[in-house]
């Protein structure tokens, strides 16, 4: 019993030293991903997705607007520039950028598609009233 207690005590002393590096790695990964998300919010341009959604919704109604949103969800945007490897973990930076830019693409396509469908419905309703 005494040997098990000593073994547990030694493990409790050694474990924080052995696994100490994992915290800093996950912290770097988190910071890199967060920086990628912030840069996507600031620099990603999704106006083409809004136009695509608008035109799809205007010409083809809900199916066209929904198709634009579906294609935006399948997009794989990548950053135009990546900070130095010393500053960020490149994989997690691009992953954060890609996820946030895809969200922006979907949101813009959804807004554009909604406006297009709305205008299309107004045109159809106004033509039916004559």
C-alpha positions, 0 to 999 in steps of 0.5 A: 500500500505504501508503494502505491501511495509513493507511486501516486505521489511521484506521478502527481509531481511528474505529470504537470512537468511532462504535460505542461507543453500541451497547454501552450500548444493549444493556446497558440492554436486557439490564438491563431484560429482566433486571429484568422477569424478576426482577419476574415471579419475585417478583410473577407469580401463576400459581395459577390455572394450577395450578388449571386444570391440576389440574382438567383432569388430574382430569376429563380425564386426560392430555388435560386436563392437557396442554391446560392446559399448551398453553394456558399456553404460548400465554398472553401475560402482561403486568406490572400495573405498569411502572417509569418510562421513565427507569429501564428500556427499556419494551419489553425490560422487558415482554419479559423479564416476559412470557417469565418469566411464561409459563415460570412459567405452564407450570410451574404448569400442568404441576405441577397437571396432573400432580397431577390426572392422578395423583389421577385414576389413583388414583381409577380404580385404586381403583374397579377393585379393588372 
